Amino acid sequence: MVSTQEFEKALAALEKALTEPKTDITRDASIQRFEFCVELAWKTAKKKLGTAATAPRVVIREMASQLLIKDPEKWFEFLDARNMSSHTYKEDIAEKVYQAAVSFLPHAKDLLEKLRTI
């Protein structure tokens, strides 16, 4: 049986970082935790679904087809924001990724609940 434990721990860490008063340090911590969560979200779903797909966009489409997520386009945006995170030394990009992390949290929590039932 595939566990959601690592995804759950990463999501709790992201939520904790996002609830702290926003400073450069907490923003950067939130961004890094967001990166981990995005990766664990699709990789945990991949394992739970038993799919052979290795590309995150393919797995995200399968997540949608299996009704684990409602809006694959939103998840593609999260994936793009995660990919932008390597450029967070630029303030405007860091802010965009941080806002994506804030937006991501409820979607990820919903996914986690659904993954627990498979």
C-alpha distances in whole Angstrom, upper triangle without the diagonal:
4,6,10,12,14,15,16,18,19,20,22,24,25,26,28,30,31,32,34,38,38,40,39,37,35,35,34,31,30,30,28,25,25,25,22,20,21,20,16,17,17,15,12,13,13,9,8,11,11,14,17,19,20,22,21,24,22,19,21,23,19,18,22,22,18,20,18,21,25,27,26,29,28,25,27,30,27,26,30,31,28,30,33,32,33,37,37,40,42,42,42,38,37,38,36,33,33,34,31,29,30,30,26,25,25,23,21,20,20,17,15,16,15,12,11,12,9
4,7,9,11,11,13,15,16,17,19,21,22,23,25,27,28,29,31,35,35,36,36,34,31,31,30,28,26,26,24,22,22,21,18,17,18,16,13,13,13,11,8,9,10,7,6,10,10,13,15,16,17,19,18,21,20,16,18,20,17,16,19,20,17,18,16,19,22,24,23,26,25,22,24,26,24,23,26,27,24,26,29,28,30,33,33,36,38,38,38,35,33,34,33,29,30,30,27,25,27,26,23,22,22,20,17,17,18,15,13,14,13,10,9,11,9
4,5,8,9,9,11,13,14,16,17,19,20,22,23,25,26,28,32,32,33,33,31,28,29,28,25,24,24,22,19,20,19,16,15,16,15,11,12,13,11,8,10,12,9,8,12,13,16,18,19,19,21,19,22,21,17,19,21,19,17,20,21,18,19,16,18,22,24,23,26,25,21,24,26,23,22,26,26,23,25,28,27,29,32,31,34,36,36,36,33,31,32,31,28,27,28,26,23,25,25,21,20,20,19,16,15,16,14,11,12,13,9,8,11,10
4,6,5,6,9,10,11,12,14,15,16,18,20,21,22,25,28,28,30,30,28,25,25,25,22,20,21,19,16,16,17,14,12,13,13,9,9,11,10,7,9,11,10,9,12,14,16,18,19,18,20,17,20,20,16,17,20,18,15,18,20,17,17,14,16,19,21,20,23,22,19,21,23,20,19,23,23,20,23,26,24,26,29,28,32,33,33,33,30,28,29,28,24,24,25,22,20,21,21,17,16,16,15,12,12,13,10,7,9,10,7,7,10,10
4,5,5,6,9,10,11,12,14,15,17,18,20,21,23,27,27,29,29,26,24,24,24,20,19,20,19,15,16,17,13,12,15,14,10,11,14,13,10,12,15,13,12,16,17,19,21,22,21,22,20,23,23,19,20,23,21,19,22,24,21,21,17,19,22,24,23,26,24,21,23,25,21,21,25,24,21,24,26,24,26,29,28,31,33,33,33,30,28,29,28,25,24,25,23,20,21,22,18,16,17,17,14,13,15,13,10,12,13,11,9,13,14
4,5,5,6,9,10,11,12,14,15,17,18,20,22,25,25,26,26,24,21,22,21,18,17,17,15,12,13,14,10,9,12,11,8,10,12,11,9,12,14,13,13,17,17,19,21,20,19,20,18,21,22,18,19,22,21,18,22,24,22,22,18,19,23,23,22,25,23,19,22,23,19,19,22,21,18,21,23,21,23,26,25,28,30,30,30,27,25,26,26,22,21,23,21,18,20,20,17,15,17,17,13,13,16,14,11,14,15,12,12,16,16
4,6,5,6,9,10,10,12,14,15,16,18,20,24,23,25,25,23,20,20,19,17,15,16,14,11,11,12,8,6,9,9,5,6,10,9,7,10,12,12,12,15,17,18,20,19,18,18,16,18,19,16,16,19,18,15,18,21,19,19,15,16,19,20,19,21,19,16,18,19,16,16,19,18,16,19,21,19,21,24,23,26,28,28,28,25,23,24,23,19,19,20,18,15,17,17,13,12,14,13,9,10,12,10,8,11,13,10,11,14,15
4,6,5,6,9,10,11,12,14,15,17,19,22,23,25,25,23,20,20,20,17,15,17,16,12,13,14,11,9,12,12,9,9,13,13,10,12,15,15,14,17,19,21,23,22,22,22,19,21,22,19,18,22,21,17,20,22,20,19,16,16,20,21,21,23,20,18,21,21,18,18,22,20,18,21,23,21,24,26,25,28,30,29,29,26,24,25,24,21,20,21,19,15,16,17,14,12,13,13,9,9,11,10,7,10,12,10,10,14,15
4,5,5,6,9,10,11,12,14,16,17,21,21,23,23,20,18,19,18,15,14,16,14,10,12,13,10,9,13,13,10,12,15,14,13,15,18,17,17,20,22,23,25,24,23,23,21,23,25,21,21,24,24,21,23,26,24,23,19,20,23,24,23,25,23,20,23,23,19,19,23,21,18,21,23,21,23,25,24,26,28,28,28,26,23,24,24,20,19,21,19,16,17,18,15,13,15,16,12,11,15,14,11,13,16,14,14,17,18
4,5,5,6,9,10,11,12,14,16,19,19,20,20,18,15,16,15,12,11,12,10,7,8,10,7,6,10,10,8,10,13,13,12,15,17,17,17,20,22,22,24,23,21,21,18,21,23,20,19,23,22,19,22,25,23,22,19,19,22,22,21,23,20,17,20,19,16,16,19,17,15,18,19,17,19,22,20,23,25,24,25,22,20,21,20,17,16,18,16,13,14,16,13,11,14,14,11,11,14,13,11,14,16,15,15,19,19
4,5,5,6,9,10,10,12,15,18,18,20,20,18,15,15,16,13,11,12,12,8,8,11,9,6,9,11,9,9,13,14,12,14,17,18,17,20,22,23,25,23,22,22,18,20,22,19,18,21,21,18,20,23,22,20,17,16,19,19,19,21,18,16,18,18,14,16,18,17,15,18,20,17,20,22,20,24,25,24,24,22,19,20,19,16,15,16,14,11,12,13,10,8,10,11,8,8,11,11,9,12,14,13,14,17,19
4,5,5,6,9,10,11,13,16,17,19,20,18,15,16,16,13,11,14,13,9,11,13,11,10,13,15,13,13,17,17,16,18,21,20,20,23,25,26,28,27,26,25,22,24,26,23,22,25,25,21,23,26,25,23,19,19,22,22,23,24,21,19,22,21,18,19,22,20,18,21,22,20,22,25,22,25,27,25,26,24,21,21,21,18,16,17,16,13,13,15,13,10,12,13,11,9,13,14,11,13,16,16,15,19,20
4,5,5,6,9,10,11,15,15,17,17,15,12,13,13,9,9,11,10,7,9,12,10,9,13,14,13,14,17,18,17,19,22,22,22,25,26,27,29,28,26,25,22,24,27,24,23,26,26,23,25,28,27,26,22,21,24,24,24,25,22,20,22,21,17,19,21,18,16,20,21,18,20,22,19,22,24,23,24,22,19,19,20,17,14,16,16,12,13,15,13,11,14,15,13,12,16,16,14,17,19,18,18,22,23
4,5,5,6,9,10,13,13,15,15,13,10,11,11,8,6,8,9,5,6,10,9,8,11,13,12,13,16,17,17,18,21,22,22,24,26,27,28,26,25,24,20,22,25,22,21,24,25,22,23,27,25,24,20,19,21,21,21,22,18,17,19,18,14,16,18,15,14,17,18,15,18,19,17,20,21,20,20,19,16,16,16,13,11,13,12,8,9,12,10,8,11,13,10,11,15,15,14,16,19,18,19,22,23
4,5,5,6,9,12,13,15,16,15,11,12,13,11,8,11,12,9,9,13,12,10,13,16,15,15,18,19,18,20,23,24,23,25,28,28,30,29,27,26,23,24,27,24,22,25,26,22,24,27,26,24,20,19,21,21,22,22,19,18,21,19,16,18,20,17,16,20,20,18,21,22,20,22,23,22,22,20,17,17,17,15,12,13,13,9,9,11,10,7,10,12,11,10,14,15,13,15,18,18,19,22,24
4,5,5,7,10,12,14,15,13,10,12,13,10,9,12,13,10,11,15,14,13,16,18,17,17,21,22,21,23,26,26,26,28,31,31,33,32,30,29,26,27,30,27,25,29,29,26,27,31,29,27,24,23,25,25,26,26,23,21,24,22,19,21,23,20,19,22,22,19,22,23,20,22,24,22,23,22,18,18,19,17,14,15,16,12,11,15,14,11,13,16,14,13,17,18,16,18,21,21,21,24,26
4,5,5,9,9,11,12,10,6,8,9,7,5,9,10,8,10,13,13,13,15,17,17,18,21,22,22,24,26,27,27,29,31,32,33,31,29,28,25,27,29,27,25,29,30,26,28,31,30,29,25,24,26,25,25,25,22,21,23,21,18,19,21,17,16,20,19,16,19,20,17,19,20,18,20,18,15,15,16,14,11,13,14,10,10,14,13,11,14,17,15,15,19,20,18,21,23,23,23,27,28
4,6,8,8,10,12,11,7,8,10,9,6,9,11,10,10,13,14,13,15,18,18,18,21,23,22,23,26,27,27,29,32,32,33,31,30,28,25,26,29,26,24,27,29,25,26,30,29,27,24,22,23,23,23,23,19,19,21,19,16,18,20,16,16,19,19,16,19,20,17,19,20,18,18,17,14,13,14,12,9,10,11,8,7,11,11,9,12,15,14,14,17,18,18,20,23,23,23,26,28
4,7,8,11,14,13,9,10,13,12,10,13,15,13,13,17,17,16,18,21,21,20,24,25,25,26,29,30,29,31,34,34,36,34,33,31,28,29,32,29,27,30,31,28,29,32,31,29,26,24,25,25,26,26,22,22,24,22,19,22,23,20,20,23,22,20,23,23,20,22,23,20,21,20,17,16,17,16,12,13,15,12,10,13,14,11,13,16,16,15,18,20,19,21,24,24,24,27,29
4,6,9,11,10,7,9,12,10,9,13,15,13,15,18,18,18,20,23,22,23,26,27,27,28,31,32,32,34,36,37,38,36,35,33,30,31,34,32,30,33,34,31,32,35,34,32,29,27,29,28,29,29,25,24,27,24,21,24,25,21,21,24,23,20,22,23,19,21,22,19,20,20,17,16,18,17,13,14,16,14,12,16,16,14,17,20,19,18,22,23,22,24,27,27,27,31,32
4,6,10,10,7,9,12,12,11,14,16,16,17,20,21,20,22,25,25,25,29,30,30,31,34,35,35,37,39,39,41,39,37,35,32,33,36,34,32,35,36,33,34,37,37,34,31,30,30,30,30,30,26,26,28,25,23,25,25,22,22,25,23,21,23,23,19,20,21,18,19,20,16,15,17,17,13,14,17,15,13,17,18,17,19,22,21,21,24,26,25,27,30,30,31,34,36
4,7,8,6,6,10,10,9,12,14,14,15,18,19,19,21,23,24,24,27,29,29,30,33,34,34,36,38,38,39,37,35,33,30,31,34,32,30,33,35,32,32,36,36,34,31,29,29,28,29,28,24,24,26,23,20,23,23,19,19,22,20,17,20,19,15,17,17,14,15,16,13,11,14,14,10,12,15,13,12,15,17,16,19,21,21,21,24,26,25,27,30,30,31,34,36
4,5,5,6,8,10,10,12,14,15,16,18,20,21,22,24,25,26,29,30,31,32,34,36,36,38,40,40,41,38,36,34,31,32,35,34,32,35,37,34,35,38,38,36,33,31,32,31,31,30,26,26,27,24,22,24,23,20,20,22,20,17,19,18,14,14,15,12,15,15,12,11,15,14,11,14,16,15,14,18,19,19,22,24,23,24,27,28,28,30,33,33,33,37,38
4,6,5,6,9,10,11,12,14,15,17,19,20,21,23,24,25,28,29,30,32,33,35,36,37,39,38,39,37,34,32,29,30,34,33,31,34,36,33,34,38,38,36,33,31,32,30,30,29,26,25,26,23,21,22,21,18,18,20,17,14,16,15,11,11,12,10,12,13,9,10,13,13,11,13,16,15,15,19,19,19,23,24,24,25,28,29,28,31,33,33,34,37,38
4,5,5,6,9,10,11,12,14,15,17,18,20,22,23,24,27,27,28,30,32,33,34,36,38,37,38,36,33,31,29,30,34,32,30,34,35,33,34,38,37,36,33,31,32,31,30,30,26,26,26,24,21,22,22,19,18,20,18,15,16,16,12,12,14,13,15,15,11,12,16,14,12,15,17,15,16,19,19,19,22,24,23,24,27,28,27,30,32,31,32,36,37
4,5,5,6,8,10,10,12,14,15,16,18,20,21,22,24,26,26,28,30,31,32,34,35,35,36,34,32,30,27,29,32,30,28,32,33,30,31,35,35,33,30,28,29,28,28,27,24,23,24,22,19,21,21,17,17,19,18,15,17,17,13,14,16,14,16,15,12,12,15,13,10,13,15,12,12,16,16,16,19,21,20,20,24,24,24,26,29,28,29,32,34
4,5,5,6,9,10,10,12,14,15,16,19,20,20,23,24,25,27,29,30,31,33,34,34,35,32,30,28,25,26,30,28,26,29,31,29,29,33,33,31,28,26,27,26,25,24,21,21,22,19,16,18,18,14,14,16,15,12,14,14,10,12,13,11,12,12,8,8,11,9,6,10,12,10,10,14,14,14,18,19,18,20,23,23,23,26,28,28,29,32,33
4,5,5,6,9,10,11,13,14,15,17,19,20,22,23,24,26,28,29,30,32,33,33,33,31,28,26,24,25,29,27,26,29,31,28,30,33,33,32,29,27,28,27,26,25,22,21,21,19,16,17,17,14,13,15,13,10,11,12,8,10,12,11,13,11,8,10,12,10,8,12,13,11,13,16,16,16,20,21,19,21,24,24,24,27,29,28,29,32,33
4,5,5,6,8,10,11,12,14,16,17,18,21,21,22,24,26,27,28,30,31,31,32,30,27,26,23,25,28,26,25,29,30,27,29,32,32,31,27,26,28,26,26,25,22,21,22,20,17,18,18,15,13,16,15,12,13,14,11,13,15,14,16,15,11,12,14,11,10,13,14,11,13,16,15,14,18,19,18,19,22,22,21,24,26,25,26,30,31
4,5,5,6,9,10,10,12,14,15,16,19,20,20,22,24,25,26,28,30,29,31,28,26,24,21,23,26,24,22,26,27,24,26,29,29,27,24,22,24,23,22,22,19,18,19,17,14,15,16,13,12,15,14,11,14,15,12,14,16,14,15,14,10,11,12,9,7,10,10,7,9,12,11,11,15,16,14,16,19,19,19,21,24,23,24,27,28
4,5,5,6,9,10,11,13,14,15,17,18,20,21,23,24,26,27,29,28,29,26,24,22,19,20,24,22,21,24,26,23,25,28,28,27,24,22,23,22,21,20,17,16,17,15,12,13,13,10,8,11,10,7,10,11,8,12,13,12,13,11,8,9,10,7,6,9,9,7,10,12,11,12,16,16,15,17,20,19,19,23,24,23,25,28,29
4,5,5,7,9,10,11,13,14,16,17,18,20,22,23,24,26,27,27,27,25,22,21,18,20,23,22,21,24,26,23,25,29,28,27,24,23,25,23,22,22,19,17,18,16,13,13,14,11,9,11,12,8,10,12,10,13,15,15,16,13,11,13,13,10,10,13,12,10,13,15,13,14,17,18,15,17,21,20,19,23,24,23,24,28,28
4,5,5,6,9,10,10,12,15,15,16,18,20,21,22,24,25,25,26,24,22,21,18,20,23,21,20,23,24,22,23,27,26,25,22,20,23,22,21,21,18,16,18,17,13,13,15,13,10,13,14,11,13,15,13,16,18,18,19,16,13,15,15,11,10,13,12,9,11,14,11,11,15,15,12,14,17,17,16,19,21,20,21,24,25
4,5,5,6,9,10,10,13,14,15,16,18,20,21,22,24,24,25,22,20,19,15,17,20,18,17,20,21,19,20,24,24,22,19,18,20,18,17,18,15,13,14,13,9,10,12,9,7,11,12,9,12,14,13,16,17,17,17,14,12,13,12,9,8,10,9,6,9,10,8,9,12,12,10,13,15,15,15,18,19,18,20,23,24
4,5,5,6,9,10,12,12,14,16,17,19,20,22,23,22,23,20,18,16,13,15,18,17,16,19,21,19,21,24,24,23,20,18,21,19,18,18,15,13,13,13,9,9,11,9,5,8,10,8,10,13,12,15,17,17,17,14,12,14,13,9,10,13,11,9,12,13,11,12,15,15,12,15,18,16,16,20,21,19,21,24,24
4,6,5,6,8,11,11,12,14,15,16,18,20,21,21,21,19,17,16,14,16,19,16,16,20,20,18,21,24,23,23,19,18,21,20,19,20,17,14,15,15,12,11,14,12,9,11,14,11,13,16,15,18,20,21,21,18,16,18,17,13,13,16,13,11,14,15,12,12,16,15,12,14,17,15,14,18,19,17,19,22,22
4,5,5,6,9,10,10,12,14,15,16,18,19,19,21,19,17,16,13,15,18,15,14,18,18,16,18,21,20,19,16,15,18,17,16,17,15,12,14,14,10,10,13,12,9,13,15,13,15,18,17,20,22,22,22,18,17,18,17,13,13,15,12,9,12,13,9,9,12,11,8,10,13,11,11,14,16,14,16,19,19
4,6,5,7,9,10,11,12,15,16,17,18,18,19,16,15,13,10,12,14,12,11,15,16,13,15,19,18,18,15,13,16,15,13,14,12,9,10,11,7,7,10,10,7,10,12,12,14,17,16,20,21,21,20,17,16,17,15,12,13,14,11,9,12,12,9,10,13,11,8,12,13,11,12,15,16,14,17,20,19
4,5,6,6,8,10,11,12,14,15,16,16,16,14,12,11,8,11,13,11,11,15,15,14,16,19,19,19,16,15,18,17,15,16,15,11,12,13,10,8,12,12,9,10,14,13,14,17,17,21,22,23,23,19,18,20,18,15,16,17,14,13,16,16,12,14,16,14,11,14,16,13,13,17,17,15,17,20,19
4,6,5,6,8,10,10,12,14,15,15,16,15,13,13,11,14,15,12,12,16,15,13,16,19,18,18,14,15,18,18,16,18,16,13,15,16,13,11,15,15,12,14,17,16,17,21,20,24,25,26,25,22,21,22,21,17,18,19,16,14,17,17,13,13,15,13,10,12,14,11,10,14,14,12,14,17,16
4,6,5,6,9,10,11,12,14,14,16,14,13,13,10,12,13,10,9,13,13,10,13,16,15,14,11,11,14,14,13,15,13,10,12,14,11,10,14,14,12,15,17,17,19,22,21,25,26,26,25,22,21,22,20,17,17,18,15,13,15,15,11,11,13,10,7,10,11,8,8,12,11,9,12,15,14
4,6,5,6,9,10,10,12,11,13,11,10,9,6,9,10,6,7,10,10,8,11,14,13,14,11,11,14,14,11,14,13,10,11,13,11,10,13,14,12,14,17,17,19,22,22,26,27,27,26,23,22,23,21,18,19,20,16,15,18,17,13,14,15,12,10,13,13,10,11,14,13,11,14,16,15
4,5,5,6,9,10,10,10,11,10,9,10,8,11,11,8,10,13,12,11,14,16,15,16,13,14,18,18,15,18,17,13,14,17,14,12,16,17,14,15,19,19,20,23,24,27,28,29,28,25,24,26,24,20,22,22,19,18,20,20,16,17,18,15,13,15,16,12,12,15,14,11,14,16,15
4,5,5,6,9,10,11,13,12,12,13,11,14,14,10,11,14,13,11,14,16,14,15,12,13,17,18,16,19,18,14,16,19,16,15,18,19,16,18,22,21,23,26,26,29,30,31,30,27,26,27,25,22,23,23,20,18,21,20,16,16,17,15,12,13,14,10,9,12,12,8,10,13,11
4,5,5,6,8,9,11,11,11,12,10,12,11,8,8,11,9,7,11,12,10,11,9,10,14,15,13,17,16,13,15,17,15,14,18,19,17,19,22,22,24,27,27,31,31,32,31,28,27,28,25,22,23,23,20,19,21,19,16,16,16,13,11,13,12,9,9,12,10,7,10,12,10
4,6,5,6,6,8,7,8,10,9,11,10,6,9,11,9,8,12,13,11,14,11,13,16,17,15,18,18,14,15,18,17,15,18,20,18,19,23,23,24,27,28,31,32,33,32,29,28,29,27,24,25,26,22,21,24,22,18,19,20,17,15,17,16,12,13,15,13,10,13,14,12
4,5,5,7,9,10,10,13,12,15,13,10,12,14,12,11,15,15,13,16,13,16,19,20,18,21,21,18,19,22,20,18,22,23,20,22,25,25,26,29,30,33,34,35,35,31,30,32,30,26,27,28,25,23,25,24,21,21,21,19,16,18,17,14,13,15,14,10,12,13,11
4,5,8,11,12,13,15,14,16,15,11,13,14,11,10,14,14,11,13,11,14,17,19,18,21,21,18,20,22,20,19,23,24,22,24,27,27,28,31,31,35,36,37,36,32,32,32,30,27,28,28,25,23,25,24,20,20,20,17,15,16,15,12,11,13,10,7,9,10,7
4,5,9,10,12,14,13,14,12,9,11,12,8,8,12,11,9,11,10,13,16,18,16,20,20,17,19,22,20,19,23,24,22,24,27,27,29,32,32,36,37,37,36,33,32,33,31,28,29,29,25,24,26,25,21,21,21,18,16,18,16,13,13,14,12,9,12,11,8
4,7,9,11,14,14,16,13,10,13,14,11,11,15,14,12,15,14,16,20,21,19,22,23,20,21,24,22,21,24,26,24,25,28,29,30,33,34,37,38,39,38,35,34,35,33,30,31,31,28,27,29,27,24,24,24,21,19,21,20,16,16,18,15,12,14,14,11
4,5,8,11,11,13,10,8,11,11,8,10,13,12,11,15,14,16,19,19,17,20,21,18,18,22,21,19,22,24,22,23,26,27,28,31,32,36,36,37,36,33,33,34,31,28,30,30,27,26,29,27,23,24,24,21,20,21,20,17,17,19,16,14,17,17,13
4,6,9,11,13,10,9,13,13,11,13,16,15,15,18,17,19,22,22,19,21,23,20,19,23,22,19,22,25,23,22,26,27,28,31,32,35,36,38,37,33,33,35,32,29,31,32,28,28,30,29,25,27,27,24,22,24,23,20,20,23,20,17,20,20,17
4,6,8,9,6,6,10,10,9,11,14,14,14,17,16,17,20,19,16,18,20,16,16,19,19,16,19,21,20,19,23,24,25,28,29,32,33,35,33,30,30,32,29,26,28,29,25,25,28,26,23,24,25,22,20,23,22,18,20,22,20,17,21,21,18
4,6,9,7,7,11,12,12,13,16,16,17,19,18,18,21,20,17,18,20,16,15,18,17,14,17,19,17,16,20,21,21,24,26,29,30,32,31,27,28,29,27,24,26,27,23,23,26,25,22,24,25,22,20,23,23,19,20,23,21,18,21,23,20
4,6,5,6,9,10,11,12,15,16,17,19,17,17,19,18,14,15,17,13,12,15,15,11,13,16,15,14,17,19,19,22,24,27,27,29,28,24,25,27,24,21,24,24,21,21,24,23,20,22,23,20,19,22,22,18,20,23,21,19,22,24,21
4,5,5,6,9,10,10,12,14,15,16,14,14,16,15,11,13,13,10,9,12,11,8,11,13,12,12,15,16,18,20,22,25,25,27,25,22,22,24,21,18,21,21,17,18,21,19,16,18,20,16,15,18,18,15,17,20,18,16,20,21,19
4,5,5,6,9,10,11,12,14,15,14,13,14,12,9,10,11,9,7,11,11,8,10,13,13,13,16,18,19,21,23,26,26,27,25,22,23,24,21,19,21,21,17,18,21,19,16,19,20,16,16,19,19,16,18,21,19,18,21,22,21
4,5,5,6,9,10,11,12,14,14,13,15,14,10,12,14,11,10,14,14,12,14,17,16,16,19,21,22,25,26,30,30,31,29,26,26,27,24,22,25,24,21,21,24,22,19,21,22,18,18,21,20,16,19,21,19,17,21,22,19
4,5,5,6,9,10,10,12,11,11,14,13,10,13,14,11,11,14,14,12,15,17,16,16,20,21,22,25,26,29,30,31,29,26,26,27,24,22,24,24,20,20,22,20,17,19,19,16,15,18,17,13,15,18,15,14,17,18,16
4,5,5,6,9,10,11,9,8,10,9,6,9,10,7,8,11,11,10,13,15,14,15,18,19,21,24,24,28,28,29,27,24,24,24,21,19,21,21,17,17,19,17,14,16,16,13,12,15,14,11,14,16,14,13,17,18,16
4,5,5,6,9,10,10,9,10,9,6,9,11,9,9,13,14,12,15,17,17,18,21,22,24,26,27,31,31,31,29,26,27,27,24,22,24,23,19,20,22,19,17,19,19,15,15,18,16,14,17,18,16,15,19,19,17
4,5,5,6,8,9,9,11,12,9,12,14,12,13,16,16,15,18,20,19,20,23,25,27,29,30,33,33,34,32,29,29,30,27,24,26,26,22,22,24,21,18,20,20,16,16,18,16,13,15,17,14,13,17,16,14
4,6,5,6,5,6,9,10,8,12,12,10,12,15,14,14,17,19,18,20,22,23,26,28,28,32,32,32,31,27,28,28,25,23,24,23,19,19,21,18,15,17,16,12,12,14,12,9,12,13,10,10,14,14,12
4,5,5,6,5,6,7,6,10,11,10,11,14,14,15,17,19,19,21,23,24,27,29,29,33,33,33,30,28,28,28,25,23,24,23,19,20,21,18,16,17,16,12,13,15,13,10,14,15,12,12,16,16,14
4,5,8,8,9,10,9,13,14,13,15,18,18,18,20,23,22,24,26,28,30,32,32,36,36,36,34,31,32,31,28,26,28,27,23,24,25,22,19,21,20,16,17,18,16,13,16,17,13,14,17,16,14
4,6,8,10,12,11,15,16,14,16,19,19,19,22,24,23,25,28,28,31,33,33,37,37,37,35,32,32,32,29,27,28,27,24,24,25,22,19,20,19,15,15,17,14,11,14,14,10,11,14,12,11
4,5,6,9,10,14,14,13,16,18,18,18,21,23,23,25,27,28,31,32,32,36,36,36,34,31,31,30,27,26,27,25,22,22,22,19,17,18,16,13,14,14,11,10,13,12,9,10,13,12,12
4,7,10,10,14,13,11,14,17,16,16,20,20,20,22,25,25,28,30,30,33,34,33,32,29,28,28,25,23,24,23,19,19,20,17,15,15,13,10,10,11,8,6,9,9,6,7,11,10,10
4,6,7,10,9,8,12,13,13,14,17,18,18,20,22,23,26,28,27,31,31,30,28,26,26,25,22,21,21,20,17,17,17,14,12,13,11,8,9,11,8,6,10,11,9,10,13,14,14
4,7,9,9,9,12,13,14,15,18,19,19,22,23,24,27,29,28,32,31,31,28,26,26,25,22,21,22,20,17,18,18,14,13,14,12,9,11,13,10,9,13,13,12,14,17,16,17
4,5,5,7,9,10,11,13,15,16,17,19,20,22,25,26,26,29,29,28,26,23,24,23,20,19,20,18,15,16,16,13,12,14,13,9,12,14,12,11,15,16,14,16,19,19,19
4,5,5,6,9,10,10,12,14,15,16,18,20,23,24,24,28,27,27,25,22,23,23,19,18,20,18,15,16,17,14,12,15,14,11,12,15,14,12,15,17,15,16,19,20,19
4,5,5,6,9,10,10,12,14,15,16,19,21,22,23,26,25,25,22,20,21,20,17,16,18,16,13,15,17,13,12,16,15,12,14,17,16,15,18,20,19,19,23,23,23
4,5,5,6,9,10,11,12,14,15,17,20,21,21,24,23,23,20,18,19,18,14,14,15,13,10,12,13,10,9,12,12,9,11,14,13,13,16,18,17,18,21,22,22
4,5,5,6,9,10,10,12,14,15,18,20,20,23,23,23,21,18,18,18,15,13,15,14,10,11,13,10,8,11,12,9,10,13,12,11,14,16,15,16,19,20,20
4,5,5,6,9,10,10,12,14,17,18,19,22,22,22,20,17,18,18,15,13,16,15,11,13,15,13,11,15,15,12,13,17,16,15,17,20,19,19,22,24,23
4,5,5,6,8,10,10,12,15,16,16,20,19,19,16,14,15,15,11,10,13,11,8,11,13,10,10,13,15,12,13,17,17,16,18,21,20,21,24,25,25
4,5,5,6,9,10,11,14,15,15,19,18,18,16,13,14,14,11,9,11,10,6,8,10,9,7,10,12,10,10,14,15,13,16,19,18,18,21,23,23
4,5,5,6,9,10,12,14,15,18,18,19,18,14,15,16,13,10,13,13,10,11,14,12,10,13,15,13,12,16,17,15,17,20,20,19,22,24,23
4,5,5,6,9,11,12,13,17,16,17,15,12,13,14,11,9,13,13,10,12,15,13,12,16,18,15,15,19,20,18,20,23,23,22,26,28,27
4,5,5,6,10,10,10,14,13,14,12,9,9,10,8,5,9,9,7,8,12,11,10,13,16,15,14,18,19,18,20,23,23,23,26,28,28
4,5,5,8,10,10,14,14,15,14,11,11,12,10,7,10,11,9,9,13,13,11,13,16,15,14,17,19,17,18,22,22,21,24,26,26
4,5,7,9,10,13,14,16,15,11,12,14,12,9,13,14,12,12,16,16,14,17,20,18,17,21,22,20,22,25,25,24,27,29,28
4,5,6,7,10,10,12,11,7,8,11,9,7,11,12,11,12,15,16,15,18,21,19,19,22,24,22,24,27,27,26,29,32,31
4,5,5,9,10,11,11,8,7,10,9,6,9,12,10,11,14,15,14,16,20,19,18,21,23,22,23,26,27,26,28,31,31
4,6,8,10,12,13,9,9,13,12,10,13,15,14,14,18,19,18,20,23,22,21,24,26,25,26,29,30,28,31,34,33
4,5,6,9,10,7,7,11,11,10,12,15,14,15,18,19,19,21,25,24,23,26,28,27,28,31,32,31,33,36,36
4,5,7,8,6,4,8,9,8,9,12,13,13,16,17,17,19,23,23,22,25,27,26,27,30,31,30,32,35,35
4,6,9,8,7,10,12,11,12,15,16,16,19,21,21,23,26,26,25,28,31,30,30,34,35,34,36,39,39
4,6,5,6,9,10,11,12,14,15,17,19,20,21,23,26,26,26,29,31,30,31,34,35,35,37,40,40
4,5,5,6,9,10,10,12,14,15,17,18,20,21,24,25,25,27,30,30,31,33,35,34,36,39,40
4,5,5,6,9,10,11,12,14,16,17,18,21,23,23,24,27,28,28,30,33,34,34,36,38,39
4,5,5,6,8,10,10,12,14,15,16,19,22,21,21,24,26,26,27,30,31,31,33,36,36
4,5,5,6,9,10,10,12,14,15,17,20,20,20,23,25,25,26,29,30,29,32,34,35
4,5,5,6,9,10,11,12,14,16,19,19,20,22,24,24,25,28,29,29,32,34,35
4,5,5,6,9,10,11,12,15,17,17,18,20,22,22,24,26,27,28,30,32,33
4,5,5,6,9,10,10,13,16,15,15,18,20,20,21,24,25,25,27,30,30
4,5,5,6,9,10,11,14,15,15,17,19,20,21,23,25,25,27,29,30
4,5,5,6,8,10,13,13,14,16,18,19,20,23,24,25,26,29,30
4,5,5,6,9,11,11,12,14,16,16,18,20,21,22,24,26,27
4,5,5,6,10,10,10,12,14,15,16,18,20,20,22,24,25
4,5,6,8,10,10,12,14,15,16,18,20,21,22,25,26
4,6,7,8,9,11,12,14,15,17,18,19,21,23,25
4,6,5,6,9,10,11,12,14,16,16,18,21,21
4,5,5,6,9,10,10,12,14,15,17,19,21
4,5,5,6,9,10,11,13,14,16,17,19
4,6,5,6,9,10,11,12,14,16,17
4,5,5,6,9,10,10,12,15,16
4,5,5,6,9,10,11,13,15
4,5,5,6,9,10,11,13
4,5,5,6,9,10,11
4,5,5,6,9,10
4,6,5,7,10
4,5,5,7
4,5,5
4,6
4
